[in-house]
Amino acid sequence: MRLDPAQKDPIKAADWLEASSVYSEEGRSSLESLRSYIQTDGTLPDEDREVPDDEVAENLTNDAVREIARRAHVLGPAYPFKLSGGEIRAPEDVVGCLPYLFCLITADRDLYQNGDSVTPRLFEHLSRAALLHYLGGTAIRFGFPRDTMPTGIRDATQELAKQTGSRLLQQGYPVNATDKDLGLDVVGWKPFPDGFPGHLQVYMQCATGDDWTEKTQDPPIATWRKILYYHLLPVRALAIPYILGDEREWDRIVTDFLLMDRIRISWSLGGTILDEPPHDWLKHYQEAIQRARALGL
């Protein structure tokens, strides 16, 4: 995972430490290696030249340590890494903390391969599992190409209406076969035992790219309410493998939708063992680690 020290971003610096530990054969990464990386591999902007490189490196490393401590505090046992003696250590057993680790390697855009359709689909299934546990209800993956719902958008929409208790409008939005998923990747809902409509529904978009801030208006509820009749409009949600840890960023970006970042996905799943074939998150994670080592990341 490459890091741009000029950005002085403790979130990305903490990610660098975590990723470096899982990519290394020894399963560890030192704070000194981060300081050295910042000093030697980063190009600081001209306006920062008055600040010595070693001071910039020390400050950013300290900020990264505080960010790691925050993650450990929020997630408790669901946080995979241990920081001790100037080193961060990767978990020996990854199965119980796979949600966090899978999100971590998915957020590393240096591992991205053109045409990769597997990672986004696996992330959508992971987000579905997280939403299911968070709601304590039911959740399905609706995203295209579909694997657990009817392939065509019209049949899939009819099935969605049937499962969620919504009503398909006869004279509504003209759904075309080319519409794919209309920005809807995952649907979660929690019905009441009376079976009557008017229960909580969450419509989720999942974004693995670093341009995820451009998808904060998806899924378009205004479009979906022309397709289905809702007694209660769905809550929009966005799932990302990244971490948004700055409160000011939350205030600036998160408006009128539920954000599930890496922390919230991992917290929602707790120590859940991901054993839903054929969604082999563990195999995908292990292959990504081997690719990272081959690339020298």
PASEBA-1860 file (N, C-alpha, C; in nm, 3 decimals):
! residues 297
1> MRLDPAQK> 0.085/-0.119/0.000/0.000/0.000/0.000/0.088/0.124/0.000 ~ 0.069/0.207/-0.101/0.149/0.329/-0.109/0.083/0.440/-0.029 ~ 0.165/0.529/0.021/0.119/0.637/0.107/0.177/0.767/0.056 ~ 0.095/0.870/0.049/0.142/1.003/0.011/0.160/1.085/0.138 ~ 0.282/1.094/0.190/0.304/1.166/0.315/0.265/1.312/0.308 ~ 0.264/1.367/0.188/0.228/1.508/0.175/0.085/1.534/0.220 ~ 0.000/1.431/0.215/-0.138/1.448/0.258/-0.151/1.451/0.410 ~ -0.048/1.400/0.479/-0.047/1.397/0.626/-0.178/1.341/0.681
9> DPIKAADW> -0.219/1.228/0.628/-0.346/1.167/0.663/-0.323/1.051/0.759 ~ -0.361/1.065/0.888/-0.337/0.956/0.984/-0.418/0.831/0.954 ~ -0.534/0.846/0.887/-0.614/0.730/0.850/-0.536/0.642/0.753 ~ -0.481/0.703/0.649/-0.405/0.627/0.550/-0.273/0.578/0.606 ~ -0.213/0.654/0.697/-0.088/0.610/0.759/-0.113/0.487/0.845 ~ -0.226/0.485/0.917/-0.262/0.367/0.997/-0.289/0.248/0.906 ~ -0.359/0.272/0.794/-0.382/0.165/0.697/-0.250/0.110/0.644 ~ -0.153/0.200/0.622/-0.022/0.157/0.571/0.045/0.062/0.670
17> LEASSVYS> 0.039/0.095/0.797/0.098/0.007/0.899/0.029/-0.129/0.902 ~ -0.105/-0.127/0.897/-0.180/-0.253/0.900/-0.149/-0.337/0.777 ~ -0.155/-0.274/0.660/-0.131/-0.349/0.537/0.012/-0.402/0.530 ~ 0.107/-0.320/0.574/0.247/-0.364/0.571/0.268/-0.487/0.658 ~ 0.195/-0.495/0.768/0.212/-0.611/0.857/0.155/-0.738/0.795 ~ 0.041/-0.728/0.727/-0.017/-0.850/0.667/0.056/-0.888/0.539 ~ 0.120/-0.790/0.473/0.195/-0.822/0.352/0.331/-0.883/0.383 ~ 0.386/-0.856/0.500/0.519/-0.906/0.534/0.514/-1.054/0.571
25> EEGRSSLE> 0.620/-1.125/0.538/0.630/-1.268/0.572/0.631/-1.288/0.723 ~ 0.684/-1.189/0.797/0.693/-1.200/0.942/0.565/-1.161/1.013 ~ 0.471/-1.099/0.941/0.345/-1.060/1.000/0.355/-0.942/1.094 ~ 0.446/-0.851/1.066/0.462/-0.735/1.153/0.519/-0.617/1.074 ~ 0.495/-0.499/1.127/0.549/-0.377/1.069/0.583/-0.282/1.183 ~ 0.693/-0.211/1.171/0.738/-0.126/1.279/0.702/0.020/1.255 ~ 0.691/0.093/1.364/0.667/0.237/1.353/0.787/0.304/1.287 ~ 0.906/0.250/1.310/1.025/0.307/1.249/1.020/0.295/1.097
33> SLRSYIQT> 0.961/0.185/1.048/0.950/0.169/0.903/0.857/0.274/0.844 ~ 0.754/0.313/0.918/0.665/0.419/0.871/0.739/0.553/0.871 ~ 0.812/0.581/0.976/0.889/0.707/0.981/0.987/0.714/0.864 ~ 1.055/0.602/0.839/1.153/0.599/0.730/1.085/0.618/0.596 ~ 0.971/0.555/0.578/0.898/0.567/0.451/0.859/0.713/0.427 ~ 0.809/0.778/0.529/0.765/0.917/0.515/0.883/1.007/0.479 ~ 0.997/0.980/0.539/1.115/1.065/0.517/1.178/1.044/0.379 ~ 1.180/0.920/0.333/1.255/0.888/0.212/1.170/0.875/0.086
41> DGTLPDED> 1.044/0.830/0.101/0.961/0.803/-0.017/0.858/0.912/-0.045 ~ 0.840/1.003/0.048/0.738/1.106/0.028/0.797/1.234/-0.026 ~ 0.722/1.301/-0.108/0.762/1.431/-0.159/0.676/1.537/-0.093 ~ 0.734/1.613/-0.001/0.659/1.714/0.070/0.644/1.839/-0.017 ~ 0.528/1.904/-0.008/0.510/2.027/-0.086/0.605/2.136/-0.039 ~ 0.632/2.233/-0.128/0.731/2.337/-0.098/0.698/2.413/0.029 ~ 0.568/2.436/0.056/0.534/2.515/0.173/0.566/2.444/0.303 ~ 0.594/2.314/0.297/0.627/2.240/0.418/0.777/2.222/0.437
49> REVPDDEV> 0.856/2.278/0.349/1.000/2.259/0.358/1.058/2.320/0.485 ~ 0.988/2.419/0.544/1.038/2.480/0.666/1.025/2.386/0.786 ~ 0.944/2.282/0.770/0.930/2.181/0.874/1.021/2.064/0.839 ~ 1.112/2.028/0.927/1.205/1.917/0.897/1.130/1.788/0.867 ~ 1.185/1.710/0.772/1.122/1.584/0.735/1.103/1.492/0.855 ~ 1.203/1.489/0.945/1.192/1.398/1.058/1.080/1.441/1.153 ~ 1.053/1.571/1.161/0.943/1.618/1.245/0.808/1.582/1.184 ~ 0.797/1.597/1.051/0.676/1.556/0.981/0.652/1.407/1.001
57> AENLTNDA> 0.757/1.329/0.985/0.746/1.183/1.000/0.703/1.145/1.141 ~ 0.761/1.211/1.241/0.729/1.180/1.380/0.584/1.216/1.411 ~ 0.540/1.332/1.364/0.403/1.375/1.392/0.300/1.284/1.326 ~ 0.326/1.249/1.199/0.231/1.163/1.129/0.229/1.023/1.189 ~ 0.344/0.972/1.230/0.350/0.840/1.294/0.272/0.841/1.425 ~ 0.289/0.946/1.505/0.215/0.956/1.630/0.064/0.963/1.606 ~ 0.025/1.037/1.501/-0.117/1.045/1.467/-0.170/0.908/1.423 ~ -0.087/0.832/1.350/-0.128/0.698/1.307/-0.146/0.605/1.426
65> VREIARRA> -0.059/0.617/1.525/-0.071/0.536/1.646/-0.201/0.568/1.719 ~ -0.234/0.696/1.728/-0.360/0.734/1.793/-0.480/0.682/1.716 ~ -0.471/0.681/1.583/-0.580/0.628/1.503/-0.595/0.477/1.524 ~ -0.484/0.406/1.533/-0.489/0.262/1.559/-0.550/0.235/1.697 ~ -0.514/0.317/1.794/-0.571/0.302/1.929/-0.722/0.327/1.926 ~ -0.766/0.423/1.844/-0.909/0.450/1.832/-0.982/0.330/1.772 ~ -0.926/0.271/1.669/-0.987/0.154/1.606/-0.997/0.038/1.705 ~ -0.890/0.016/1.780/-0.889/-0.092/1.878/-0.993/-0.067/1.986
73> HVLGPAYP> -1.010/0.059/2.027/-1.107/0.093/2.131/-1.250/0.071/2.082 ~ -1.278/0.113/1.959/-1.413/0.100/1.904/-1.449/-0.045/1.878 ~ -1.357/-0.121/1.820/-1.388/-0.257/1.776/-1.362/-0.363/1.882 ~ -1.277/-0.334/1.980/-1.247/-0.434/2.082/-1.189/-0.560/2.020 ~ -1.243/-0.677/2.053/-1.188/-0.803/2.000/-1.200/-0.816/1.848 ~ -1.287/-0.737/1.785/-1.302/-0.746/1.640/-1.188/-0.676/1.566 ~ -1.101/-0.603/1.641/-0.987/-0.539/1.575/-0.874/-0.640/1.567 ~ -0.819/-0.666/1.448/-0.727/-0.779/1.430/-0.584/-0.755/1.478
81> FKLSGGEI> -0.541/-0.630/1.489/-0.399/-0.602/1.506/-0.364/-0.571/1.652 ~ -0.237/-0.595/1.685/-0.183/-0.565/1.818/-0.065/-0.470/1.801 ~ -0.070/-0.361/1.876/0.039/-0.264/1.874/0.115/-0.273/2.005 ~ 0.242/-0.310/1.994/0.322/-0.330/2.115/0.469/-0.318/2.080 ~ 0.546/-0.251/2.168/0.690/-0.242/2.149/0.733/-0.178/2.020 ~ 0.656/-0.081/1.970/0.692/-0.013/1.847/0.661/-0.091/1.722 ~ 0.582/-0.198/1.736/0.545/-0.279/1.619/0.396/-0.303/1.618 ~ 0.342/-0.315/1.499/0.204/-0.359/1.483/0.208/-0.499/1.424
89> RAPEDVVG> 0.132/-0.589/1.485/0.140/-0.730/1.446/0.007/-0.776/1.388 ~ 0.016/-0.847/1.277/-0.102/-0.901/1.210/-0.150/-1.025/1.286 ~ -0.277/-1.058/1.275/-0.329/-1.177/1.343/-0.277/-1.306/1.280 ~ -0.250/-1.405/1.363/-0.210/-1.535/1.310/-0.330/-1.611/1.254 ~ -0.444/-1.598/1.320/-0.567/-1.661/1.273/-0.658/-1.553/1.216 ~ -0.675/-1.553/1.085/-0.748/-1.444/1.020/-0.898/-1.471/1.011 ~ -0.941/-1.593/1.037/-1.080/-1.631/1.012/-1.177/-1.546/1.093 ~ -1.148/-1.527/1.222/-1.240/-1.454/1.309/-1.244/-1.305/1.285
97> CLPYLFCL> -1.144/-1.252/1.212/-1.140/-1.107/1.187/-1.137/-1.079/1.037 ~ -1.189/-1.173/0.958/-1.184/-1.161/0.813/-1.258/-1.039/0.759 ~ -1.372/-0.998/0.817/-1.440/-0.878/0.763/-1.348/-0.756/0.757 ~ -1.275/-0.730/0.865/-1.185/-0.615/0.867/-1.072/-0.633/0.766 ~ -1.011/-0.750/0.764/-0.896/-0.774/0.676/-0.937/-0.770/0.530 ~ -1.053/-0.824/0.498/-1.100/-0.820/0.360/-1.121/-0.675/0.315 ~ -1.181/-0.594/0.402/-1.200/-0.453/0.369/-1.066/-0.382/0.352 ~ -0.969/-0.416/0.436/-0.837/-0.353/0.429/-0.771/-0.375/0.293
105> ITADRDLY> -0.769/-0.499/0.247/-0.703/-0.526/0.118/-0.787/-0.474/0.001 ~ -0.919/-0.467/0.019/-1.004/-0.411/-0.086/-0.980/-0.261/-0.100 ~ -0.947/-0.195/0.012/-0.920/-0.051/0.010/-0.783/-0.018/-0.047 ~ -0.698/-0.118/-0.064/-0.565/-0.094/-0.121/-0.576/-0.093/-0.273 ~ -0.581/0.026/-0.331/-0.603/0.038/-0.474/-0.481/-0.007/-0.555 ~ -0.366/-0.026/-0.488/-0.249/-0.079/-0.559/-0.267/-0.225/-0.596 ~ -0.364/-0.291/-0.533/-0.393/-0.430/-0.564/-0.502/-0.443/-0.671 ~ -0.559/-0.330/-0.711/-0.670/-0.334/-0.806/-0.623/-0.386/-0.941
113> QNGDSVTP> -0.703/-0.474/-0.998/-0.676/-0.528/-1.130/-0.789/-0.489/-1.224 ~ -0.755/-0.435/-1.339/-0.858/-0.396/-1.436/-0.948/-0.515/-1.471 ~ -1.076/-0.486/-1.472/-1.170/-0.591/-1.505/-1.207/-0.681/-1.388 ~ -1.160/-0.649/-1.269/-1.189/-0.730/-1.151/-1.336/-0.713/-1.113 ~ -1.415/-0.818/-1.134/-1.555/-0.814/-1.096/-1.582/-0.896/-0.970 ~ -1.481/-0.974/-0.927/-1.499/-1.061/-0.811/-1.498/-0.981/-0.681 ~ -1.399/-0.891/-0.667/-1.387/-0.816/-0.542/-1.512/-0.734/-0.512 ~ -1.565/-0.655/-0.607/-1.688/-0.580/-0.577/-1.804/-0.671/-0.537
121> RLFEHLSR> -1.817/-0.785/-0.603/-1.928/-0.875/-0.570/-1.912/-0.933/-0.429 ~ -1.789/-0.973/-0.395/-1.764/-1.025/-0.260/-1.788/-0.917/-0.156 ~ -1.749/-0.792/-0.187/-1.773/-0.684/-0.092/-1.922/-0.659/-0.075 ~ -2.000/-0.673/-0.181/-2.145/-0.657/-0.170/-2.203/-0.765/-0.080 ~ -2.156/-0.888/-0.094/-2.205/-0.995/-0.007/-2.160/-0.973/0.139 ~ -2.040/-0.921/0.157/-1.994/-0.888/0.292/-2.081/-0.778/0.353 ~ -2.112/-0.677/0.274/-2.197/-0.567/0.320/-2.337/-0.618/0.352 ~ -2.385/-0.711/0.270/-2.516/-0.772/0.297/-2.516/-0.842/0.432
129> AALLHYLG> -2.409/-0.918/0.460/-2.400/-0.987/0.589/-2.394/-0.888/0.705 ~ -2.319/-0.778/0.686/-2.309/-0.677/0.792/-2.443/-0.609/0.816 ~ -2.515/-0.576/0.709/-2.644/-0.511/0.725/-2.744/-0.605/0.791 ~ -2.739/-0.732/0.756/-2.827/-0.831/0.817/-2.805/-0.837/0.968 ~ -2.679/-0.842/1.011/-2.649/-0.849/1.153/-2.684/-0.719/1.224 ~ -2.662/-0.606/1.156/-2.692/-0.477/1.218/-2.842/-0.461/1.241 ~ -2.921/-0.500/1.141/-3.066/-0.486/1.153/-3.128/-0.595/1.239 ~ -3.064/-0.712/1.241/-3.128/-0.826/1.306/-3.249/-0.871/1.229
137> GTAIRFGF> -3.246/-0.852/1.097/-3.360/-0.888/1.013/-3.318/-0.975/0.897 ~ -3.345/-0.929/0.777/-3.315/-1.003/0.655/-3.244/-0.911/0.557 ~ -3.156/-0.967/0.473/-3.088/-0.885/0.372/-3.055/-0.973/0.252 ~ -3.062/-0.913/0.134/-3.031/-0.982/0.010/-2.939/-0.894/-0.074 ~ -2.862/-0.958/-0.160/-2.783/-0.884/-0.259/-2.866/-0.871/-0.386 ~ -2.881/-0.747/-0.433/-2.960/-0.718/-0.552/-2.871/-0.678/-0.669 ~ -2.744/-0.645/-0.643/-2.655/-0.587/-0.743/-2.634/-0.675/-0.865 ~ -2.600/-0.609/-0.973/-2.577/-0.677/-1.102/-2.427/-0.704/-1.121
145> PRDTMPTG> -2.388/-0.819/-1.177/-2.474/-0.931/-1.216/-2.522/-1.009/-1.094 ~ -2.649/-1.045/-1.095/-2.710/-1.110/-0.979/-2.672/-1.257/-0.971 ~ -2.661/-1.305/-0.846/-2.630/-1.446/-0.827/-2.727/-1.514/-0.731 ~ -2.803/-1.437/-0.654/-2.900/-1.496/-0.562/-3.041/-1.445/-0.590 ~ -3.056/-1.363/-0.692/-3.186/-1.309/-0.733/-3.202/-1.335/-0.882 ~ -3.325/-1.324/-0.934/-3.344/-1.339/-1.080/-3.253/-1.247/-1.158 ~ -3.204/-1.293/-1.271/-3.105/-1.219/-1.348/-3.160/-1.089/-1.405 ~ -3.275/-1.095/-1.468/-3.333/-0.976/-1.531/-3.385/-0.877/-1.429
153> IRDATQEL> -3.377/-0.748/-1.462/-3.417/-0.644/-1.369/-3.567/-0.649/-1.338 ~ -3.650/-0.682/-1.439/-3.794/-0.687/-1.414/-3.829/-0.800/-1.318 ~ -3.775/-0.919/-1.343/-3.803/-1.033/-1.255/-3.744/-1.009/-1.116 ~ -3.625/-0.949/-1.113/-3.561/-0.922/-0.984/-3.642/-0.821/-0.902 ~ -3.698/-0.721/-0.970/-3.779/-0.621/-0.901/-3.907/-0.683/-0.847 ~ -3.968/-0.771/-0.925/-4.087/-0.841/-0.877/-4.055/-0.926/-0.755 ~ -3.941/-0.993/-0.757/-3.900/-1.076/-0.643/-3.870/-0.989/-0.522 ~ -3.809/-0.873/-0.546/-3.780/-0.780/-0.437/-3.909/-0.733/-0.370
161> AKQTGSRL> -4.008/-0.699/-0.452/-4.137/-0.656/-0.398/-4.201/-0.767/-0.315 ~ -4.194/-0.888/-0.366/-4.253/-1.002/-0.296/-4.186/-1.025/-0.162 ~ -4.053/-1.020/-0.159/-3.983/-1.051/-0.035/-3.995/-0.940/0.070 ~ -3.995/-0.816/0.025/-3.996/-0.705/0.120/-4.136/-0.658/0.157 ~ -4.237/-0.708/0.088/-4.374/-0.667/0.118/-4.411/-0.534/0.057 ~ -4.335/-0.489/-0.043/-4.370/-0.367/-0.115/-4.463/-0.404/-0.232 ~ -4.521/-0.303/-0.293/-4.615/-0.329/-0.402/-4.561/-0.271/-0.532 ~ -4.560/-0.354/-0.636/-4.511/-0.311/-0.766/-4.615/-0.222/-0.833
169> LQQGYPVN> -4.574/-0.103/-0.873/-4.665/-0.009/-0.939/-4.685/-0.048/-1.085 ~ -4.807/-0.050/-1.130/-4.837/-0.092/-1.267/-4.801/0.016/-1.368 ~ -4.825/0.142/-1.334/-4.794/0.253/-1.423/-4.688/0.341/-1.358 ~ -4.567/0.292/-1.356/-4.461/0.365/-1.289/-4.342/0.387/-1.380 ~ -4.226/0.390/-1.320/-4.101/0.413/-1.394/-4.081/0.300/-1.495 ~ -4.054/0.333/-1.622/-4.037/0.230/-1.726/-3.903/0.157/-1.711 ~ -3.902/0.047/-1.641/-3.780/-0.030/-1.621/-3.739/-0.097/-1.752 ~ -3.613/-0.081/-1.791/-3.561/-0.144/-1.912/-3.467/-0.258/-1.876
177> ATDKDLGL> -3.451/-0.350/-1.968/-3.363/-0.464/-1.944/-3.219/-0.421/-1.920 ~ -3.181/-0.303/-1.974/-3.043/-0.254/-1.960/-3.020/-0.178/-1.830 ~ -3.121/-0.167/-1.746/-3.107/-0.089/-1.623/-3.021/-0.156/-1.518 ~ -2.995/-0.285/-1.531/-2.909/-0.361/-1.441/-2.962/-0.362/-1.298 ~ -2.917/-0.266/-1.213/-2.964/-0.267/-1.073/-3.011/-0.131/-1.023 ~ -3.006/-0.029/-1.109/-3.052/0.105/-1.073/-2.989/0.155/-0.943 ~ -2.859/0.127/-0.929/-2.785/0.177/-0.814/-2.810/0.104/-0.684 ~ -2.883/-0.008/-0.689/-2.920/-0.080/-0.567/-2.841/-0.210/-0.559
185> DVVGWKPF> -2.750/-0.220/-0.462/-2.667/-0.339/-0.447/-2.717/-0.435/-0.340 ~ -2.766/-0.380/-0.229/-2.809/-0.463/-0.116/-2.938/-0.404/-0.058 ~ -3.029/-0.492/-0.019/-3.152/-0.449/0.048/-3.162/-0.524/0.180 ~ -3.187/-0.449/0.287/-3.209/-0.509/0.418/-3.341/-0.461/0.474 ~ -3.409/-0.546/0.549/-3.536/-0.505/0.608/-3.562/-0.583/0.737 ~ -3.647/-0.526/0.822/-3.682/-0.590/0.948/-3.832/-0.582/0.968 ~ -3.903/-0.687/0.929/-4.049/-0.685/0.939/-4.098/-0.709/1.082 ~ -4.222/-0.676/1.105/-4.288/-0.705/1.232/-4.359/-0.840/1.220
193> PDGFPGHL> -4.383/-0.906/1.333/-4.446/-1.039/1.326/-4.591/-1.036/1.280 ~ -4.655/-0.916/1.278/-4.794/-0.910/1.232/-4.806/-0.926/1.081 ~ -4.692/-0.914/1.011/-4.693/-0.932/0.867/-4.745/-0.813/0.788 ~ -4.782/-0.703/0.857/-4.833/-0.586/0.788/-4.718/-0.503/0.731 ~ -4.746/-0.428/0.626/-4.641/-0.343/0.568/-4.612/-0.222/0.656 ~ -4.504/-0.149/0.619/-4.467/-0.031/0.696/-4.353/-0.058/0.791 ~ -4.259/-0.142/0.749/-4.145/-0.174/0.832/-4.018/-0.109/0.776 ~ -3.911/-0.113/0.855/-3.785/-0.051/0.815/-3.722/-0.127/0.698
201> QVYMQCAT> -3.682/-0.050/0.596/-3.606/-0.105/0.485/-3.484/-0.017/0.461 ~ -3.373/-0.080/0.423/-3.250/-0.009/0.392/-3.207/-0.046/0.251 ~ -3.190/0.056/0.166/-3.142/0.037/0.030/-2.997/0.083/0.024 ~ -2.908/-0.009/-0.010/-2.764/0.017/0.002/-2.691/0.012/-0.132 ~ -2.603/0.109/-0.151/-2.504/0.109/-0.259/-2.370/0.069/-0.198 ~ -2.294/-0.015/-0.267/-2.162/-0.057/-0.220/-2.057/-0.004/-0.317 ~ -1.954/0.062/-0.263/-1.854/0.125/-0.348/-1.715/0.085/-0.302 ~ -1.640/0.018/-0.389/-1.503/-0.022/-0.354/-1.399/0.075/-0.408
209> GDDWTEKT> -1.436/0.160/-0.502/-1.340/0.254/-0.559/-1.315/0.372/-0.467 ~ -1.201/0.439/-0.486/-1.171/0.554/-0.403/-1.248/0.679/-0.446 ~ -1.336/0.664/-0.545/-1.425/0.772/-0.585/-1.563/0.757/-0.521 ~ -1.568/0.689/-0.407/-1.695/0.655/-0.343/-1.778/0.778/-0.305 ~ -1.714/0.892/-0.283/-1.789/1.012/-0.246/-1.882/1.059/-0.358 ~ -1.858/1.010/-0.479/-1.945/1.045/-0.592/-2.072/0.961/-0.594 ~ -2.083/0.865/-0.501/-2.198/0.774/-0.501/-2.287/0.794/-0.378 ~ -2.274/0.907/-0.313/-2.351/0.930/-0.191/-2.499/0.957/-0.217
217> QDPPIATW> -2.537/0.974/-0.343/-2.679/0.994/-0.376/-2.747/0.865/-0.422 ~ -2.673/0.756/-0.424/-2.730/0.626/-0.462/-2.765/0.546/-0.336 ~ -2.862/0.455/-0.348/-2.954/0.435/-0.460/-3.055/0.551/-0.471 ~ -3.103/0.580/-0.591/-3.195/0.693/-0.609/-3.337/0.656/-0.563 ~ -3.370/0.691/-0.442/-3.500/0.655/-0.387/-3.613/0.716/-0.469 ~ -3.589/0.837/-0.524/-3.692/0.901/-0.604/-3.730/0.815/-0.724 ~ -3.634/0.743/-0.781/-3.663/0.653/-0.892/-3.734/0.528/-0.843 ~ -3.684/0.472/-0.734/-3.742/0.348/-0.684/-3.886/0.364/-0.635
225> RKILYYHL> -3.920/0.483/-0.586/-4.058/0.501/-0.541/-4.154/0.515/-0.658 ~ -4.100/0.526/-0.782/-4.183/0.521/-0.901/-4.203/0.377/-0.948 ~ -4.126/0.286/-0.890/-4.134/0.144/-0.928/-4.215/0.066/-0.825 ~ -4.188/0.093/-0.698/-4.255/0.023/-0.589/-4.329/0.122/-0.499 ~ -4.440/0.080/-0.445/-4.511/0.162/-0.348/-4.463/0.124/-0.207 ~ -4.422/0.225/-0.132/-4.371/0.203/0.003/-4.464/0.269/0.104 ~ -4.502/0.195/0.206/-4.572/0.256/0.318/-4.477/0.341/0.401 ~ -4.350/0.303/0.397/-4.244/0.378/0.464/-4.123/0.379/0.371
233> LPVRALAI> -4.076/0.498/0.334/-3.965/0.505/0.239/-3.840/0.439/0.296 ~ -3.764/0.368/0.209/-3.639/0.306/0.256/-3.535/0.410/0.298 ~ -3.449/0.370/0.388/-3.333/0.449/0.428/-3.221/0.419/0.330 ~ -3.157/0.524/0.276/-3.043/0.503/0.187/-2.918/0.471/0.269 ~ -2.831/0.387/0.214/-2.707/0.351/0.282/-2.595/0.336/0.180 ~ -2.474/0.356/0.228/-2.355/0.339/0.144/-2.252/0.260/0.223 ~ -2.201/0.151/0.165/-2.098/0.069/0.228/-1.966/0.091/0.155 ~ -1.859/0.110/0.232/-1.725/0.131/0.174/-1.623/0.051/0.255
241> PYILGDER> -1.514/0.006/0.191/-1.410/-0.067/0.264/-1.312/0.026/0.333 ~ -1.330/0.156/0.317/-1.240/0.256/0.375/-1.286/0.294/0.515 ~ -1.206/0.378/0.580/-1.242/0.427/0.714/-1.255/0.578/0.707 ~ -1.366/0.627/0.755/-1.388/0.770/0.766/-1.389/0.802/0.915 ~ -1.273/0.842/0.967/-1.259/0.856/1.111/-1.260/0.997/1.162 ~ -1.262/1.094/1.072/-1.258/1.234/1.114/-1.401/1.286/1.129 ~ -1.434/1.339/1.246/-1.571/1.384/1.272/-1.613/1.495/1.176 ~ -1.518/1.581/1.139/-1.551/1.688/1.045/-1.585/1.631/0.908
249> EWDRIVTD> -1.516/1.521/0.868/-1.548/1.457/0.742/-1.688/1.396/0.745 ~ -1.723/1.336/0.858/-1.859/1.281/0.872/-1.962/1.392/0.854 ~ -1.940/1.505/0.922/-2.035/1.616/0.912/-2.044/1.670/0.770 ~ -1.933/1.667/0.698/-1.929/1.724/0.564/-1.988/1.630/0.460 ~ -1.963/1.499/0.475/-1.998/1.403/0.370/-2.129/1.330/0.399 ~ -2.148/1.288/0.524/-2.260/1.199/0.556/-2.385/1.282/0.586 ~ -2.472/1.291/0.487/-2.597/1.364/0.501/-2.712/1.282/0.443 ~ -2.806/1.248/0.527/-2.928/1.180/0.483/-2.903/1.040/0.428
257> FLLMDRIR> -2.798/0.972/0.475/-2.779/0.831/0.442/-2.697/0.764/0.551 ~ -2.711/0.634/0.559/-2.638/0.554/0.656/-2.506/0.511/0.595 ~ -2.395/0.547/0.657/-2.263/0.507/0.607/-2.213/0.386/0.686 ~ -2.180/0.281/0.613/-2.117/0.162/0.673/-1.974/0.157/0.621 ~ -1.881/0.207/0.702/-1.740/0.200/0.661/-1.678/0.073/0.719 ~ -1.546/0.059/0.706/-1.480/-0.063/0.752/-1.503/-0.089/0.900 ~ -1.501/0.017/0.979/-1.523/0.004/1.123/-1.664/-0.049/1.151 ~ -1.763/0.011/1.089/-1.901/-0.028/1.117/-1.934/-0.166/1.062
265> ISWSLGGT> -1.877/-0.200/0.946/-1.897/-0.334/0.892/-1.837/-0.437/0.986 ~ -1.715/-0.412/1.033/-1.647/-0.507/1.122/-1.719/-0.517/1.255 ~ -1.764/-0.404/1.308/-1.836/-0.404/1.436/-1.968/-0.481/1.423 ~ -2.039/-0.459/1.311/-2.168/-0.525/1.292/-2.153/-0.677/1.286 ~ -2.044/-0.722/1.227/-2.022/-0.866/1.213/-1.953/-0.927/1.334 ~ -1.890/-0.841/1.418/-1.826/-0.893/1.539/-1.730/-1.004/1.507 ~ -1.742/-1.114/1.575/-1.656/-1.230/1.551/-1.720/-1.331/1.458 ~ -1.812/-1.287/1.375/-1.883/-1.377/1.284/-1.787/-1.449/1.191
273> ILDEPPHD> -1.804/-1.579/1.180/-1.725/-1.657/1.087/-1.794/-1.656/0.951 ~ -1.726/-1.604/0.851/-1.784/-1.594/0.718/-1.768/-1.726/0.646 ~ -1.874/-1.804/0.647/-1.866/-1.938/0.588/-1.983/-1.963/0.494 ~ -2.008/-1.866/0.406/-2.121/-1.877/0.315/-2.072/-1.911/0.173 ~ -2.059/-2.037/0.139/-2.018/-2.071/0.003/-2.124/-2.023/-0.095 ~ -2.083/-1.983/-0.216/-1.948/-1.988/-0.272/-1.871/-1.858/-0.253 ~ -1.908/-1.778/-0.154/-1.843/-1.648/-0.133/-1.717/-1.668/-0.050 ~ -1.607/-1.702/-0.117/-1.485/-1.740/-0.047/-1.398/-1.617/-0.021
281> WLKHYQEA> -1.434/-1.542/0.083/-1.357/-1.423/0.119/-1.215/-1.459/0.161 ~ -1.199/-1.570/0.232/-1.067/-1.610/0.281/-0.972/-1.640/0.165 ~ -1.016/-1.715/0.067/-0.931/-1.746/-0.049/-0.893/-1.618/-0.122 ~ -0.988/-1.530/-0.140/-0.962/-1.404/-0.209/-0.860/-1.321/-0.131 ~ -0.874/-1.317/0.000/-0.780/-1.244/0.085/-0.640/-1.302/0.072 ~ -0.628/-1.434/0.080/-0.497/-1.498/0.073/-0.430/-1.474/-0.062 ~ -0.509/-1.478/-0.169/-0.453/-1.451/-0.302/-0.407/-1.307/-0.314 ~ -0.480/-1.215/-0.252/-0.441/-1.074/-0.256/-0.310/-1.052/-0.181
289> IQRARALG> -0.290/-1.122/-0.071/-0.165/-1.109/0.005/-0.047/-1.158/-0.079 ~ -0.064/-1.270/-0.146/0.042/-1.321/-0.232/0.073/-1.223/-0.345 ~ -0.031/-1.163/-0.402/-0.011/-1.065/-0.509/0.061/-0.942/-0.458 ~ 0.028/-0.898/-0.336/0.094/-0.782/-0.278/0.243/-0.809/-0.256 ~ 0.276/-0.928/-0.211/0.417/-0.963/-0.189/0.492/-0.970/-0.322 ~ 0.424/-1.023/-0.424/0.489/-1.031/-0.556/0.515/-0.892/-0.614 ~ 0.427/-0.797/-0.580/0.440/-0.660/-0.628/0.536/-0.578/-0.544 ~ 0.578/-0.634/-0.430/0.669/-0.564/-0.341/0.603/-0.452/-0.264
297> L> 0.475/-0.465/-0.235/0.403/-0.361/-0.161/0.433/-0.369/-0.011
END
